[in-house]
Amino acid sequence: MKFMILYKDATSRGSNYFKLLVEIANGIWVGAVYFGNTTPKTISKISSRGDSWVVEIQKHQSRDKYTGKFKKFKRK
């Protein structure tokens, strides 16, 4: 998957995120967000969250798209 990093910024709570342009199909580019400190080098997954797109570069615990905090889940 081809992508371009537009900029790096921080949420209101201090979590870092990257704003990206990702090519999801031949010639179709969408704006997406990656939450984390690691600069994306490859993209493993892009998923739709409401009206925006969120990128994953590796398997990890997901973050809330507005605050950047880790989502909580129950362990059995």
The first five atom37 places (N, CA, C, CB, O) and aatype in JSON, in Angstrom:
{
  "aatype": [12, 11, 13, 12, 9, 10, 18, 11, 3, 0, 16, 15, 1, 7, 15, 2, 18, 13, 11, 10, 10, 19, 6, 9, 0, 2, 7, 9, 17, 19, 7, 0, 19, 18, 13, 7, 2, 16, 16, 14, 11, 16, 9, 15, 11, 9, 15, 15, 1, 7, 3, 15, 17, 19, 19, 6, 9, 5, 11, 8, 5, 15, 1, 3, 11, 18, 16, 7, 11, 13, 11, 11, 13, 11, 1, 11],
  "atom_mask": [
    [1, 1, 1, 1, 1],
    [1, 1, 1, 1, 1],
    [1, 1, 1, 1, 1],
    [1, 1, 1, 1, 1],
    [1, 1, 1, 1, 1],
    [1, 1, 1, 1, 1],
    [1, 1, 1, 1, 1],
    [1, 1, 1, 1, 1],
    [1, 1, 1, 1, 1],
    [1, 1, 1, 1, 1],
    [1, 1, 1, 1, 1],
    [1, 1, 1, 1, 1],
    [1, 1, 1, 1, 1],
    [1, 1, 1, 0, 1],
    [1, 1, 1, 1, 1],
    [1, 1, 1, 1, 1],
    [1, 1, 1, 1, 1],
    [1, 1, 1, 1, 1],
    [1, 1, 1, 1, 1],
    [1, 1, 1, 1, 1],
    [1, 1, 1, 1, 1],
    [1, 1, 1, 1, 1],
    [1, 1, 1, 1, 1],
    [1, 1, 1, 1, 1],
    [1, 1, 1, 1, 1],
    [1, 1, 1, 1, 1],
    [1, 1, 1, 0, 1],
    [1, 1, 1, 1, 1],
    [1, 1, 1, 1, 1],
    [1, 1, 1, 1, 1],
    [1, 1, 1, 0, 1],
    [1, 1, 1, 1, 1],
    [1, 1, 1, 1, 1],
    [1, 1, 1, 1, 1],
    [1, 1, 1, 1, 1],
    [1, 1, 1, 0, 1],
    [1, 1, 1, 1, 1],
    [1, 1, 1, 1, 1],
    [1, 1, 1, 1, 1],
    [1, 1, 1, 1, 1],
    [1, 1, 1, 1, 1],
    [1, 1, 1, 1, 1],
    [1, 1, 1, 1, 1],
    [1, 1, 1, 1, 1],
    [1, 1, 1, 1, 1],
    [1, 1, 1, 1, 1],
    [1, 1, 1, 1, 1],
    [1, 1, 1, 1, 1],
    [1, 1, 1, 1, 1],
    [1, 1, 1, 0, 1],
    [1, 1, 1, 1, 1],
    [1, 1, 1, 1, 1],
    [1, 1, 1, 1, 1],
    [1, 1, 1, 1, 1],
    [1, 1, 1, 1, 1],
    [1, 1, 1, 1, 1],
    [1, 1, 1, 1, 1],
    [1, 1, 1, 1, 1],
    [1, 1, 1, 1, 1],
    [1, 1, 1, 1, 1],
    [1, 1, 1, 1, 1],
    [1, 1, 1, 1, 1],
    [1, 1, 1, 1, 1],
    [1, 1, 1, 1, 1],
    [1, 1, 1, 1, 1],
    [1, 1, 1, 1, 1],
    [1, 1, 1, 1, 1],
    [1, 1, 1, 0, 1],
    [1, 1, 1, 1, 1],
    [1, 1, 1, 1, 1],
    [1, 1, 1, 1, 1],
    [1, 1, 1, 1, 1],
    [1, 1, 1, 1, 1],
    [1, 1, 1, 1, 1],
    [1, 1, 1, 1, 1],
    [1, 1, 1, 1, 1]
  ],
  "atom_positions": [
    [[0.84, -1.17, 0.0], [0.0, 0.0, 0.0], [0.9, 1.25, 0.0], [-0.96, -0.01, 1.22], [1.78, 1.38, 0.85]],
    [[0.67, 2.14, -0.93], [1.44, 3.39, -0.98], [0.82, 4.4, -0.02], [1.47, 3.96, -2.42], [-0.39, 4.43, 0.18]],
    [[1.68, 5.23, 0.58], [1.18, 6.27, 1.47], [2.18, 7.41, 1.54], [0.91, 5.69, 2.87], [3.36, 7.25, 1.21]],
    [[1.69, 8.56, 1.98], [2.53, 9.74, 2.19], [2.19, 10.31, 3.57], [2.31, 10.82, 1.06], [1.02, 10.41, 3.93]],
    [[3.21, 10.68, 4.32], [3.01, 11.31, 5.62], [2.85, 12.81, 5.39], [4.21, 11.01, 6.61], [3.74, 13.46, 4.83]],
    [[1.72, 13.36, 5.83], [1.48, 14.79, 5.67], [2.09, 15.58, 6.82], [-0.02, 15.07, 5.58], [2.83, 16.54, 6.59]],
    [[1.8, 15.18, 8.06], [2.38, 15.86, 9.21], [2.21, 15.02, 10.46], [1.73, 17.24, 9.41], [1.44, 14.06, 10.48]],
    [[2.94, 15.38, 11.51], [2.85, 14.76, 12.83], [2.36, 15.82, 13.8], [4.24, 14.15, 13.3], [2.79, 16.97, 13.73]],
    [[1.46, 15.45, 14.69], [0.9, 16.39, 15.64], [0.59, 15.66, 16.94], [-0.39, 17.08, 15.07], [0.88, 14.47, 17.06]],
    [[0.02, 16.34, 17.89], [-0.36, 15.75, 19.18], [-1.82, 16.05, 19.47], [0.55, 16.27, 20.32], [-2.34, 17.1, 19.09]],
    [[-2.48, 15.11, 20.16], [-3.86, 15.34, 20.58], [-3.86, 16.29, 21.76], [-4.56, 14.0, 20.93], [-2.81, 16.68, 22.25]],
    [[-5.04, 16.65, 22.22], [-5.14, 17.56, 23.36], [-4.58, 16.94, 24.63], [-6.59, 17.97, 23.58], [-4.23, 17.66, 25.57]],
    [[-4.51, 15.62, 24.68], [-3.96, 14.94, 25.86], [-2.5, 14.57, 25.7], [-4.77, 13.7, 26.16], [-1.93, 13.93, 26.59]],
    [[-1.88, 14.95, 24.59], [-0.45, 14.74, 24.43], [-0.04, 13.5, 23.66], [0.0, 0.0, 0.0], [1.16, 13.27, 23.49]],
    [[-0.98, 12.69, 23.18], [-0.63, 11.51, 22.38], [-0.27, 11.94, 20.97], [-1.79, 10.48, 22.36], [-0.92, 12.81, 20.4]],
    [[0.76, 11.33, 20.4], [1.18, 11.66, 19.05], [0.32, 10.95, 18.01], [2.65, 11.3, 18.84], [-0.17, 9.84, 18.24]],
    [[0.15, 11.6, 16.87], [-0.51, 10.96, 15.73], [0.08, 11.5, 14.45], [-2.04, 11.18, 15.77], [0.64, 12.6, 14.42]],
    [[-0.05, 10.71, 13.38], [0.41, 11.1, 12.06], [-0.79, 11.2, 11.15], [1.44, 10.09, 11.5], [-1.66, 10.32, 11.17]],
    [[-0.86, 12.24, 10.35], [-1.9, 12.38, 9.32], [-1.28, 11.89, 8.02], [-2.41, 13.89, 9.19], [-0.21, 12.35, 7.63]],
    [[-1.94, 10.94, 7.34], [-1.4, 10.29, 6.15], [-2.37, 10.4, 4.98], [-1.1, 8.83, 6.44], [-3.57, 10.6, 5.17]],
    [[-1.84, 10.27, 3.78], [-2.62, 10.02, 2.58], [-2.29, 8.6, 2.16], [-2.31, 11.07, 1.43], [-1.12, 8.27, 1.97]],
    [[-3.31, 7.74, 2.01], [-3.1, 6.34, 1.7], [-3.84, 6.0, 0.41], [-3.58, 5.43, 2.86], [-4.99, 6.39, 0.22]],
    [[-3.16, 5.27, -0.49], [-3.78, 4.82, -1.74], [-4.48, 3.49, -1.46], [-2.73, 4.69, -2.89], [-3.81, 2.48, -1.25]],
    [[-5.83, 3.48, -1.47], [-6.57, 2.26, -1.17], [-6.88, 1.46, -2.43], [-7.86, 2.59, -0.45], [-7.12, 0.25, -2.35]],
    [[-6.86, 2.1, -3.57], [-7.05, 1.44, -4.86], [-6.24, 2.24, -5.87], [-8.58, 1.34, -5.26], [-5.71, 3.3, -5.56]],
    [[-6.16, 1.73, -7.08], [-5.35, 2.38, -8.1], [-5.85, 3.81, -8.35], [-5.4, 1.57, -9.41], [-6.89, 4.01, -8.96]],
    [[-5.1, 4.8, -7.87], [-5.43, 6.2, -8.07], [-6.41, 6.79, -7.08], [0.0, 0.0, 0.0], [-6.74, 7.97, -7.19]],
    [[-6.88, 6.01, -6.1], [-7.83, 6.51, -5.11], [-7.09, 6.7, -3.78], [-9.05, 5.53, -4.93], [-6.66, 5.74, -3.16]],
    [[-6.95, 7.96, -3.37], [-6.23, 8.31, -2.15], [-7.22, 8.81, -1.11], [-5.15, 9.38, -2.43], [-8.13, 9.57, -1.44]],
    [[-7.05, 8.39, 0.14], [-7.89, 8.85, 1.24], [-7.0, 9.37, 2.36], [-8.82, 7.7, 1.75], [-5.86, 8.92, 2.53]],
    [[-7.53, 10.3, 3.13], [-6.83, 10.8, 4.3], [-7.04, 9.83, 5.46], [0.0, 0.0, 0.0], [-8.16, 9.37, 5.68]],
    [[-5.98, 9.52, 6.19], [-6.06, 8.58, 7.31], [-5.21, 9.07, 8.47], [-5.62, 7.16, 6.87], [-4.38, 9.98, 8.31]],
    [[-5.42, 8.47, 9.63], [-4.69, 8.84, 10.84], [-4.03, 7.6, 11.41], [-5.63, 9.5, 11.89], [-4.61, 6.52, 11.41]],
    [[-2.79, 7.77, 11.9], [-2.12, 6.72, 12.65], [-1.75, 7.28, 14.01], [-0.85, 6.19, 11.9], [-1.04, 8.28, 14.1]],
    [[-2.22, 6.63, 15.09], [-1.9, 7.05, 16.45], [-0.71, 6.26, 16.95], [-3.12, 6.87, 17.4], [-0.75, 5.03, 16.96]],
    [[0.34, 6.95, 17.36], [1.51, 6.29, 17.92], [2.76, 7.13, 17.73], [0.0, 0.0, 0.0], [2.73, 8.15, 17.05]],
    [[3.86, 6.69, 18.34], [5.11, 7.41, 18.26], [6.0, 6.94, 17.12], [5.84, 7.29, 19.55], [6.88, 7.68, 16.68]],
    [[5.79, 5.72, 16.63], [6.63, 5.14, 15.6], [6.25, 5.72, 14.24], [6.51, 3.61, 15.59], [5.08, 5.71, 13.87]],
    [[7.23, 6.21, 13.5], [6.98, 6.72, 12.16], [6.59, 5.55, 11.25], [8.22, 7.47, 11.59], [7.34, 4.58, 11.16]],
    [[5.44, 5.61, 10.58], [5.01, 4.5, 9.73], [5.97, 4.27, 8.56], [3.6, 4.77, 9.19], [6.32, 5.21, 7.84]],
    [[6.39, 3.02, 8.37], [7.23, 2.65, 7.24], [6.47, 1.76, 6.27], [8.51, 1.95, 7.72], [6.66, 1.84, 5.06]],
    [[5.6, 0.9, 6.8], [4.69, 0.09, 6.0], [3.34, 0.08, 6.7], [5.24, -1.37, 5.81], [3.25, 0.31, 7.91]],
    [[2.29, -0.18, 5.95], [0.94, -0.22, 6.51], [0.41, -1.64, 6.41], [-0.01, 0.77, 5.77], [0.44, -2.24, 5.33]],
    [[-0.06, -2.18, 7.53], [-0.6, -3.54, 7.52], [-2.11, -3.55, 7.33], [-0.23, -4.25, 8.8], [-2.66, -4.52, 6.81]],
    [[-2.8, -2.49, 7.76], [-4.26, -2.49, 7.7], [-4.77, -1.06, 7.7], [-4.87, -3.28, 8.88], [-4.22, -0.19, 8.38]],
    [[-5.82, -0.81, 6.94], [-6.54, 0.46, 7.0], [-8.01, 0.13, 7.21], [-6.31, 1.33, 5.69], [-8.57, -0.71, 6.51]],
    [[-8.64, 0.81, 8.17], [-10.03, 0.52, 8.46], [-10.82, 1.81, 8.6], [-10.16, -0.33, 9.73], [-10.29, 2.85, 8.97]],
    [[-12.1, 1.71, 8.3], [-13.0, 2.86, 8.37], [-13.57, 2.95, 9.78], [-14.13, 2.75, 7.32], [-14.07, 1.97, 10.32]],
    [[-13.49, 4.14, 10.36], [-14.08, 4.4, 11.67], [-15.0, 5.59, 11.53], [-12.98, 4.67, 12.76], [-14.56, 6.74, 11.59]],
    [[-16.27, 5.32, 11.36], [-17.23, 6.41, 11.16], [-17.01, 7.07, 9.83], [0.0, 0.0, 0.0], [-17.14, 6.43, 8.79]],
    [[-16.67, 8.35, 9.83], [-16.44, 9.07, 8.59], [-14.96, 9.29, 8.3], [-17.15, 10.41, 8.64], [-14.62, 10.08, 7.43]],
    [[-14.07, 8.59, 9.02], [-12.63, 8.74, 8.79], [-11.97, 7.37, 8.66], [-11.97, 9.54, 9.94], [-12.61, 6.34, 8.82]],
    [[-10.69, 7.37, 8.37], [-9.91, 6.15, 8.19], [-8.79, 6.1, 9.22], [-9.33, 6.05, 6.76], [-8.17, 7.12, 9.51]],
    [[-8.54, 4.91, 9.77], [-7.48, 4.71, 10.76], [-6.53, 3.63, 10.23], [-8.07, 4.3, 12.15], [-6.97, 2.61, 9.7]],
    [[-5.23, 3.88, 10.37], [-4.19, 3.0, 9.82], [-3.53, 2.23, 10.96], [-3.14, 3.82, 9.02], [-3.31, 2.77, 12.04]],
    [[-3.2, 0.96, 10.7], [-2.4, 0.16, 11.62], [-1.11, -0.22, 10.91], [-3.17, -1.11, 12.11], [-1.13, -0.6, 9.74]],
    [[0.01, -0.12, 11.62], [1.28, -0.52, 11.01], [1.75, -1.85, 11.58], [2.33, 0.55, 11.23], [2.67, -2.46, 11.03]],
    [[1.15, -2.29, 12.66], [1.47, -3.58, 13.26], [0.35, -3.93, 14.23], [2.87, -3.55, 13.98], [-0.46, -3.07, 14.58]],
    [[0.31, -5.17, 14.66], [-0.68, -5.58, 15.64], [-0.37, -4.92, 16.98], [-0.73, -7.12, 15.79], [0.74, -5.04, 17.48]],
    [[-1.34, -4.22, 17.55], [-1.19, -3.59, 18.84], [-2.56, -3.25, 19.39], [-0.31, -2.32, 18.74], [-3.57, -3.36, 18.68]],
    [[-2.59, -2.86, 20.64], [-3.86, -2.47, 21.25], [-4.35, -1.19, 20.61], [-3.71, -2.3, 22.79], [-3.58, -0.24, 20.46]],
    [[-5.61, -1.14, 20.22], [-6.13, 0.01, 19.5], [-6.31, 1.21, 20.42], [-7.44, -0.33, 18.83], [-6.42, 1.08, 21.64]],
    [[-6.34, 2.39, 19.79], [-6.5, 3.65, 20.52], [-7.81, 4.31, 20.12], [-5.31, 4.6, 20.25], [-8.35, 4.06, 19.04]],
    [[-8.31, 5.14, 21.0], [-9.49, 5.93, 20.71], [-9.14, 6.98, 19.67], [-10.05, 6.59, 22.0], [-8.1, 7.63, 19.78]],
    [[-9.99, 7.16, 18.66], [-9.63, 8.03, 17.54], [-9.66, 9.52, 17.91], [-10.55, 7.78, 16.38], [-9.05, 10.32, 17.2]],
    [[-10.35, 9.91, 18.97], [-10.42, 11.31, 19.33], [-9.38, 11.71, 20.38], [-11.81, 11.63, 19.83], [-8.79, 12.79, 20.29]],
    [[-9.16, 10.85, 21.37], [-8.23, 11.2, 22.45], [-6.85, 10.61, 22.26], [-8.79, 10.76, 23.76], [-5.88, 11.13, 22.8]],
    [[-6.74, 9.52, 21.5], [-5.45, 8.85, 21.32], [-5.11, 7.92, 22.46], [0.0, 0.0, 0.0], [-4.05, 7.29, 22.43]],
    [[-5.97, 7.8, 23.48], [-5.71, 6.9, 24.6], [-6.01, 5.46, 24.19], [-6.56, 7.3, 25.83], [-6.84, 5.22, 23.32]],
    [[-5.34, 4.5, 24.83], [-5.62, 3.09, 24.57], [-7.04, 2.75, 24.94], [-4.65, 2.2, 25.33], [-7.54, 3.19, 25.98]],
    [[-7.71, 1.96, 24.09], [-9.06, 1.51, 24.4], [-8.96, 0.41, 25.44], [-9.81, 1.02, 23.13], [-8.04, -0.4, 25.42]],
    [[-9.92, 0.4, 26.35], [-9.95, -0.61, 27.4], [-10.83, -1.76, 26.95], [-10.45, -0.03, 28.73], [-11.84, -1.56, 26.28]],
    [[-10.44, -2.97, 27.32], [-11.26, -4.12, 27.01], [-11.17, -5.1, 28.17], [-10.82, -4.78, 25.68], [-10.2, -5.1, 28.93]],
    [[-12.19, -5.95, 28.29], [-12.24, -6.91, 29.38], [-11.5, -8.18, 28.99], [-13.7, -7.22, 29.77], [-11.68, -8.7, 27.89]],
    [[-10.69, -8.67, 29.9], [-10.02, -9.96, 29.69], [-10.82, -11.03, 30.45], [-8.51, -9.91, 30.18], [-11.33, -10.79, 31.54]],
    [[-10.9, -12.2, 29.86], [-11.64, -13.29, 30.5], [-10.71, -14.16, 31.28], [-12.39, -14.12, 29.48], [-11.15, -15.14, 31.89]]
  ]
}
